[in-house]
Amino acid sequence: MARSKRAVGAGGRSARLGRTRGAVRGARRLWPYMLMAWEHWQNLSPEDKERYRKQARGYVNRGKKVLDAQRSKRPPR
């Protein structure tokens, strides 16, 4: 079997390290927004929470319908 042309050794580690740093940076940027959203959710009345849940269920059902329609249009393999 032919060897891959990728660099063997530390090259993989540095790529992983870069992805890890990027993920950590993204998490640090995202954290304040997640905390604000959580606090907002905690302050909602039970009626408002249920309204948001119902709205989210509607989005899920709509997405499932779209995916099913796309699958039915796709020719079989």
Phi and psi restraints in degrees (range 20) as a CNS / XPLOR table:
assign (resid 1 and name C) (resid 2 and name N)
       (resid 2 and name CA) (resid 2 and name C) 1.0 -75.1 20.0 2
assign (resid 2 and name N) (resid 2 and name CA)
       (resid 2 and name C) (resid 3 and name N) 1.0 145.1 20.0 2
assign (resid 2 and name C) (resid 3 and name N)
       (resid 3 and name CA) (resid 3 and name C) 1.0 -75.3 20.0 2
assign (resid 3 and name N) (resid 3 and name CA)
       (resid 3 and name C) (resid 4 and name N) 1.0 151.2 20.0 2
assign (resid 3 and name C) (resid 4 and name N)
       (resid 4 and name CA) (resid 4 and name C) 1.0 -71.5 20.0 2
assign (resid 4 and name N) (resid 4 and name CA)
       (resid 4 and name C) (resid 5 and name N) 1.0 152.7 20.0 2
assign (resid 4 and name C) (resid 5 and name N)
       (resid 5 and name CA) (resid 5 and name C) 1.0 -86.1 20.0 2
assign (resid 5 and name N) (resid 5 and name CA)
       (resid 5 and name C) (resid 6 and name N) 1.0 0.0 20.0 2
assign (resid 5 and name C) (resid 6 and name N)
       (resid 6 and name CA) (resid 6 and name C) 1.0 -70.3 20.0 2
assign (resid 6 and name N) (resid 6 and name CA)
       (resid 6 and name C) (resid 7 and name N) 1.0 153.1 20.0 2
assign (resid 6 and name C) (resid 7 and name N)
       (resid 7 and name CA) (resid 7 and name C) 1.0 -68.6 20.0 2
assign (resid 7 and name N) (resid 7 and name CA)
       (resid 7 and name C) (resid 8 and name N) 1.0 138.0 20.0 2
assign (resid 7 and name C) (resid 8 and name N)
       (resid 8 and name CA) (resid 8 and name C) 1.0 -98.7 20.0 2
assign (resid 8 and name N) (resid 8 and name CA)
       (resid 8 and name C) (resid 9 and name N) 1.0 137.0 20.0 2
assign (resid 8 and name C) (resid 9 and name N)
       (resid 9 and name CA) (resid 9 and name C) 1.0 113.5 20.0 2
assign (resid 9 and name N) (resid 9 and name CA)
       (resid 9 and name C) (resid 10 and name N) 1.0 -127.8 20.0 2
assign (resid 9 and name C) (resid 10 and name N)
       (resid 10 and name CA) (resid 10 and name C) 1.0 -69.6 20.0 2
assign (resid 10 and name N) (resid 10 and name CA)
       (resid 10 and name C) (resid 11 and name N) 1.0 -16.2 20.0 2
assign (resid 10 and name C) (resid 11 and name N)
       (resid 11 and name CA) (resid 11 and name C) 1.0 -58.5 20.0 2
assign (resid 11 and name N) (resid 11 and name CA)
       (resid 11 and name C) (resid 12 and name N) 1.0 -40.4 20.0 2
assign (resid 11 and name C) (resid 12 and name N)
       (resid 12 and name CA) (resid 12 and name C) 1.0 -66.9 20.0 2
assign (resid 12 and name N) (resid 12 and name CA)
       (resid 12 and name C) (resid 13 and name N) 1.0 -37.4 20.0 2
assign (resid 12 and name C) (resid 13 and name N)
       (resid 13 and name CA) (resid 13 and name C) 1.0 -66.4 20.0 2
assign (resid 13 and name N) (resid 13 and name CA)
       (resid 13 and name C) (resid 14 and name N) 1.0 -40.9 20.0 2
assign (resid 13 and name C) (resid 14 and name N)
       (resid 14 and name CA) (resid 14 and name C) 1.0 -68.1 20.0 2
assign (resid 14 and name N) (resid 14 and name CA)
       (resid 14 and name C) (resid 15 and name N) 1.0 -34.0 20.0 2
assign (resid 14 and name C) (resid 15 and name N)
       (resid 15 and name CA) (resid 15 and name C) 1.0 -67.1 20.0 2
assign (resid 15 and name N) (resid 15 and name CA)
       (resid 15 and name C) (resid 16 and name N) 1.0 -42.1 20.0 2
assign (resid 15 and name C) (resid 16 and name N)
       (resid 16 and name CA) (resid 16 and name C) 1.0 -64.2 20.0 2
assign (resid 16 and name N) (resid 16 and name CA)
       (resid 16 and name C) (resid 17 and name N) 1.0 -39.9 20.0 2
assign (resid 16 and name C) (resid 17 and name N)
       (resid 17 and name CA) (resid 17 and name C) 1.0 -62.6 20.0 2
assign (resid 17 and name N) (resid 17 and name CA)
       (resid 17 and name C) (resid 18 and name N) 1.0 -40.5 20.0 2
assign (resid 17 and name C) (resid 18 and name N)
       (resid 18 and name CA) (resid 18 and name C) 1.0 -64.0 20.0 2
assign (resid 18 and name N) (resid 18 and name CA)
       (resid 18 and name C) (resid 19 and name N) 1.0 -41.8 20.0 2
assign (resid 18 and name C) (resid 19 and name N)
       (resid 19 and name CA) (resid 19 and name C) 1.0 -65.7 20.0 2
assign (resid 19 and name N) (resid 19 and name CA)
       (resid 19 and name C) (resid 20 and name N) 1.0 -38.8 20.0 2
assign (resid 19 and name C) (resid 20 and name N)
       (resid 20 and name CA) (resid 20 and name C) 1.0 -64.3 20.0 2
assign (resid 20 and name N) (resid 20 and name CA)
       (resid 20 and name C) (resid 21 and name N) 1.0 -44.8 20.0 2
assign (resid 20 and name C) (resid 21 and name N)
       (resid 21 and name CA) (resid 21 and name C) 1.0 -61.6 20.0 2
assign (resid 21 and name N) (resid 21 and name CA)
       (resid 21 and name C) (resid 22 and name N) 1.0 -40.6 20.0 2
assign (resid 21 and name C) (resid 22 and name N)
       (resid 22 and name CA) (resid 22 and name C) 1.0 -64.2 20.0 2
assign (resid 22 and name N) (resid 22 and name CA)
       (resid 22 and name C) (resid 23 and name N) 1.0 -40.1 20.0 2
assign (resid 22 and name C) (resid 23 and name N)
       (resid 23 and name CA) (resid 23 and name C) 1.0 -66.2 20.0 2
assign (resid 23 and name N) (resid 23 and name CA)
       (resid 23 and name C) (resid 24 and name N) 1.0 -40.6 20.0 2
assign (resid 23 and name C) (resid 24 and name N)
       (resid 24 and name CA) (resid 24 and name C) 1.0 -65.1 20.0 2
assign (resid 24 and name N) (resid 24 and name CA)
       (resid 24 and name C) (resid 25 and name N) 1.0 -43.2 20.0 2
assign (resid 24 and name C) (resid 25 and name N)
       (resid 25 and name CA) (resid 25 and name C) 1.0 -62.0 20.0 2
assign (resid 25 and name N) (resid 25 and name CA)
       (resid 25 and name C) (resid 26 and name N) 1.0 -42.9 20.0 2
assign (resid 25 and name C) (resid 26 and name N)
       (resid 26 and name CA) (resid 26 and name C) 1.0 -63.8 20.0 2
assign (resid 26 and name N) (resid 26 and name CA)
       (resid 26 and name C) (resid 27 and name N) 1.0 -40.1 20.0 2
assign (resid 26 and name C) (resid 27 and name N)
       (resid 27 and name CA) (resid 27 and name C) 1.0 -65.2 20.0 2
assign (resid 27 and name N) (resid 27 and name CA)
       (resid 27 and name C) (resid 28 and name N) 1.0 -39.4 20.0 2
assign (resid 27 and name C) (resid 28 and name N)
       (resid 28 and name CA) (resid 28 and name C) 1.0 -65.0 20.0 2
assign (resid 28 and name N) (resid 28 and name CA)
       (resid 28 and name C) (resid 29 and name N) 1.0 -36.9 20.0 2
assign (resid 28 and name C) (resid 29 and name N)
       (resid 29 and name CA) (resid 29 and name C) 1.0 -72.5 20.0 2
assign (resid 29 and name N) (resid 29 and name CA)
       (resid 29 and name C) (resid 30 and name N) 1.0 -34.6 20.0 2
assign (resid 29 and name C) (resid 30 and name N)
       (resid 30 and name CA) (resid 30 and name C) 1.0 -80.4 20.0 2
assign (resid 30 and name N) (resid 30 and name CA)
       (resid 30 and name C) (resid 31 and name N) 1.0 -28.2 20.0 2
assign (resid 30 and name C) (resid 31 and name N)
       (resid 31 and name CA) (resid 31 and name C) 1.0 -52.4 20.0 2
assign (resid 31 and name N) (resid 31 and name CA)
       (resid 31 and name C) (resid 32 and name N) 1.0 -48.0 20.0 2
assign (resid 31 and name C) (resid 32 and name N)
       (resid 32 and name CA) (resid 32 and name C) 1.0 -60.4 20.0 2
assign (resid 32 and name N) (resid 32 and name CA)
       (resid 32 and name C) (resid 33 and name N) 1.0 -36.0 20.0 2
assign (resid 32 and name C) (resid 33 and name N)
       (resid 33 and name CA) (resid 33 and name C) 1.0 -70.4 20.0 2
assign (resid 33 and name N) (resid 33 and name CA)
       (resid 33 and name C) (resid 34 and name N) 1.0 -38.8 20.0 2
assign (resid 33 and name C) (resid 34 and name N)
       (resid 34 and name CA) (resid 34 and name C) 1.0 -64.3 20.0 2
assign (resid 34 and name N) (resid 34 and name CA)
       (resid 34 and name C) (resid 35 and name N) 1.0 -41.0 20.0 2
assign (resid 34 and name C) (resid 35 and name N)
       (resid 35 and name CA) (resid 35 and name C) 1.0 -65.0 20.0 2
assign (resid 35 and name N) (resid 35 and name CA)
       (resid 35 and name C) (resid 36 and name N) 1.0 -42.7 20.0 2
assign (resid 35 and name C) (resid 36 and name N)
       (resid 36 and name CA) (resid 36 and name C) 1.0 -63.1 20.0 2
assign (resid 36 and name N) (resid 36 and name CA)
       (resid 36 and name C) (resid 37 and name N) 1.0 -41.7 20.0 2
assign (resid 36 and name C) (resid 37 and name N)
       (resid 37 and name CA) (resid 37 and name C) 1.0 -64.2 20.0 2
assign (resid 37 and name N) (resid 37 and name CA)
       (resid 37 and name C) (resid 38 and name N) 1.0 -41.9 20.0 2
assign (resid 37 and name C) (resid 38 and name N)
       (resid 38 and name CA) (resid 38 and name C) 1.0 -62.3 20.0 2
assign (resid 38 and name N) (resid 38 and name CA)
       (resid 38 and name C) (resid 39 and name N) 1.0 -44.1 20.0 2
assign (resid 38 and name C) (resid 39 and name N)
       (resid 39 and name CA) (resid 39 and name C) 1.0 -65.1 20.0 2
assign (resid 39 and name N) (resid 39 and name CA)
       (resid 39 and name C) (resid 40 and name N) 1.0 -39.0 20.0 2
assign (resid 39 and name C) (resid 40 and name N)
       (resid 40 and name CA) (resid 40 and name C) 1.0 -62.4 20.0 2
assign (resid 40 and name N) (resid 40 and name CA)
       (resid 40 and name C) (resid 41 and name N) 1.0 -44.5 20.0 2
assign (resid 40 and name C) (resid 41 and name N)
       (resid 41 and name CA) (resid 41 and name C) 1.0 -61.9 20.0 2
assign (resid 41 and name N) (resid 41 and name CA)
       (resid 41 and name C) (resid 42 and name N) 1.0 -42.0 20.0 2
assign (resid 41 and name C) (resid 42 and name N)
       (resid 42 and name CA) (resid 42 and name C) 1.0 -64.8 20.0 2
assign (resid 42 and name N) (resid 42 and name CA)
       (resid 42 and name C) (resid 43 and name N) 1.0 -29.0 20.0 2
assign (resid 42 and name C) (resid 43 and name N)
       (resid 43 and name CA) (resid 43 and name C) 1.0 -85.6 20.0 2
assign (resid 43 and name N) (resid 43 and name CA)
       (resid 43 and name C) (resid 44 and name N) 1.0 -7.0 20.0 2
assign (resid 43 and name C) (resid 44 and name N)
       (resid 44 and name CA) (resid 44 and name C) 1.0 -74.2 20.0 2
assign (resid 44 and name N) (resid 44 and name CA)
       (resid 44 and name C) (resid 45 and name N) 1.0 152.6 20.0 2
assign (resid 44 and name C) (resid 45 and name N)
       (resid 45 and name CA) (resid 45 and name C) 1.0 -74.8 20.0 2
assign (resid 45 and name N) (resid 45 and name CA)
       (resid 45 and name C) (resid 46 and name N) 1.0 158.5 20.0 2
assign (resid 45 and name C) (resid 46 and name N)
       (resid 46 and name CA) (resid 46 and name C) 1.0 -57.7 20.0 2
assign (resid 46 and name N) (resid 46 and name CA)
       (resid 46 and name C) (resid 47 and name N) 1.0 -33.7 20.0 2
assign (resid 46 and name C) (resid 47 and name N)
       (resid 47 and name CA) (resid 47 and name C) 1.0 -66.0 20.0 2
assign (resid 47 and name N) (resid 47 and name CA)
       (resid 47 and name C) (resid 48 and name N) 1.0 -42.5 20.0 2
assign (resid 47 and name C) (resid 48 and name N)
       (resid 48 and name CA) (resid 48 and name C) 1.0 -66.8 20.0 2
assign (resid 48 and name N) (resid 48 and name CA)
       (resid 48 and name C) (resid 49 and name N) 1.0 -39.6 20.0 2
assign (resid 48 and name C) (resid 49 and name N)
       (resid 49 and name CA) (resid 49 and name C) 1.0 -60.0 20.0 2
assign (resid 49 and name N) (resid 49 and name CA)
       (resid 49 and name C) (resid 50 and name N) 1.0 -43.9 20.0 2
assign (resid 49 and name C) (resid 50 and name N)
       (resid 50 and name CA) (resid 50 and name C) 1.0 -66.2 20.0 2
assign (resid 50 and name N) (resid 50 and name CA)
       (resid 50 and name C) (resid 51 and name N) 1.0 -35.5 20.0 2
assign (resid 50 and name C) (resid 51 and name N)
       (resid 51 and name CA) (resid 51 and name C) 1.0 -63.2 20.0 2
assign (resid 51 and name N) (resid 51 and name CA)
       (resid 51 and name C) (resid 52 and name N) 1.0 -43.7 20.0 2
assign (resid 51 and name C) (resid 52 and name N)
       (resid 52 and name CA) (resid 52 and name C) 1.0 -64.9 20.0 2
assign (resid 52 and name N) (resid 52 and name CA)
       (resid 52 and name C) (resid 53 and name N) 1.0 -39.3 20.0 2
assign (resid 52 and name C) (resid 53 and name N)
       (resid 53 and name CA) (resid 53 and name C) 1.0 -63.1 20.0 2
assign (resid 53 and name N) (resid 53 and name CA)
       (resid 53 and name C) (resid 54 and name N) 1.0 -41.8 20.0 2
assign (resid 53 and name C) (resid 54 and name N)
       (resid 54 and name CA) (resid 54 and name C) 1.0 -63.5 20.0 2
assign (resid 54 and name N) (resid 54 and name CA)
       (resid 54 and name C) (resid 55 and name N) 1.0 -41.3 20.0 2
assign (resid 54 and name C) (resid 55 and name N)
       (resid 55 and name CA) (resid 55 and name C) 1.0 -63.3 20.0 2
assign (resid 55 and name N) (resid 55 and name CA)
       (resid 55 and name C) (resid 56 and name N) 1.0 -42.4 20.0 2
assign (resid 55 and name C) (resid 56 and name N)
       (resid 56 and name CA) (resid 56 and name C) 1.0 -65.2 20.0 2
assign (resid 56 and name N) (resid 56 and name CA)
       (resid 56 and name C) (resid 57 and name N) 1.0 -40.5 20.0 2
assign (resid 56 and name C) (resid 57 and name N)
       (resid 57 and name CA) (resid 57 and name C) 1.0 -61.2 20.0 2
assign (resid 57 and name N) (resid 57 and name CA)
       (resid 57 and name C) (resid 58 and name N) 1.0 -38.6 20.0 2
assign (resid 57 and name C) (resid 58 and name N)
       (resid 58 and name CA) (resid 58 and name C) 1.0 -62.4 20.0 2
assign (resid 58 and name N) (resid 58 and name CA)
       (resid 58 and name C) (resid 59 and name N) 1.0 -40.7 20.0 2
assign (resid 58 and name C) (resid 59 and name N)
       (resid 59 and name CA) (resid 59 and name C) 1.0 -64.0 20.0 2
assign (resid 59 and name N) (resid 59 and name CA)
       (resid 59 and name C) (resid 60 and name N) 1.0 -40.6 20.0 2
assign (resid 59 and name C) (resid 60 and name N)
       (resid 60 and name CA) (resid 60 and name C) 1.0 -63.9 20.0 2
assign (resid 60 and name N) (resid 60 and name CA)
       (resid 60 and name C) (resid 61 and name N) 1.0 -46.2 20.0 2
assign (resid 60 and name C) (resid 61 and name N)
       (resid 61 and name CA) (resid 61 and name C) 1.0 -62.8 20.0 2
assign (resid 61 and name N) (resid 61 and name CA)
       (resid 61 and name C) (resid 62 and name N) 1.0 -40.6 20.0 2
assign (resid 61 and name C) (resid 62 and name N)
       (resid 62 and name CA) (resid 62 and name C) 1.0 -63.9 20.0 2
assign (resid 62 and name N) (resid 62 and name CA)
       (resid 62 and name C) (resid 63 and name N) 1.0 -41.4 20.0 2
assign (resid 62 and name C) (resid 63 and name N)
       (resid 63 and name CA) (resid 63 and name C) 1.0 -64.4 20.0 2
assign (resid 63 and name N) (resid 63 and name CA)
       (resid 63 and name C) (resid 64 and name N) 1.0 -40.0 20.0 2
assign (resid 63 and name C) (resid 64 and name N)
       (resid 64 and name CA) (resid 64 and name C) 1.0 -63.1 20.0 2
assign (resid 64 and name N) (resid 64 and name CA)
       (resid 64 and name C) (resid 65 and name N) 1.0 -40.5 20.0 2
assign (resid 64 and name C) (resid 65 and name N)
       (resid 65 and name CA) (resid 65 and name C) 1.0 -63.0 20.0 2
assign (resid 65 and name N) (resid 65 and name CA)
       (resid 65 and name C) (resid 66 and name N) 1.0 -41.7 20.0 2
assign (resid 65 and name C) (resid 66 and name N)
       (resid 66 and name CA) (resid 66 and name C) 1.0 -63.8 20.0 2
assign (resid 66 and name N) (resid 66 and name CA)
       (resid 66 and name C) (resid 67 and name N) 1.0 -44.8 20.0 2
assign (resid 66 and name C) (resid 67 and name N)
       (resid 67 and name CA) (resid 67 and name C) 1.0 -63.9 20.0 2
assign (resid 67 and name N) (resid 67 and name CA)
       (resid 67 and name C) (resid 68 and name N) 1.0 -41.2 20.0 2
assign (resid 67 and name C) (resid 68 and name N)
       (resid 68 and name CA) (resid 68 and name C) 1.0 -63.0 20.0 2
assign (resid 68 and name N) (resid 68 and name CA)
       (resid 68 and name C) (resid 69 and name N) 1.0 -39.6 20.0 2
assign (resid 68 and name C) (resid 69 and name N)
       (resid 69 and name CA) (resid 69 and name C) 1.0 -65.3 20.0 2
assign (resid 69 and name N) (resid 69 and name CA)
       (resid 69 and name C) (resid 70 and name N) 1.0 -39.7 20.0 2
assign (resid 69 and name C) (resid 70 and name N)
       (resid 70 and name CA) (resid 70 and name C) 1.0 -66.8 20.0 2
assign (resid 70 and name N) (resid 70 and name CA)
       (resid 70 and name C) (resid 71 and name N) 1.0 -38.8 20.0 2
assign (resid 70 and name C) (resid 71 and name N)
       (resid 71 and name CA) (resid 71 and name C) 1.0 -65.3 20.0 2
assign (resid 71 and name N) (resid 71 and name CA)
       (resid 71 and name C) (resid 72 and name N) 1.0 -38.2 20.0 2
assign (resid 71 and name C) (resid 72 and name N)
       (resid 72 and name CA) (resid 72 and name C) 1.0 -70.4 20.0 2
assign (resid 72 and name N) (resid 72 and name CA)
       (resid 72 and name C) (resid 73 and name N) 1.0 -27.1 20.0 2
assign (resid 72 and name C) (resid 73 and name N)
       (resid 73 and name CA) (resid 73 and name C) 1.0 -79.1 20.0 2
assign (resid 73 and name N) (resid 73 and name CA)
       (resid 73 and name C) (resid 74 and name N) 1.0 -24.7 20.0 2
assign (resid 73 and name C) (resid 74 and name N)
       (resid 74 and name CA) (resid 74 and name C) 1.0 -70.1 20.0 2
assign (resid 74 and name N) (resid 74 and name CA)
       (resid 74 and name C) (resid 75 and name N) 1.0 132.2 20.0 2
assign (resid 74 and name C) (resid 75 and name N)
       (resid 75 and name CA) (resid 75 and name C) 1.0 -69.2 20.0 2
assign (resid 75 and name N) (resid 75 and name CA)
       (resid 75 and name C) (resid 76 and name N) 1.0 147.4 20.0 2
assign (resid 75 and name C) (resid 76 and name N)
       (resid 76 and name CA) (resid 76 and name C) 1.0 -68.1 20.0 2
assign (resid 76 and name N) (resid 76 and name CA)
       (resid 76 and name C) (resid 77 and name N) 1.0 153.5 20.0 2
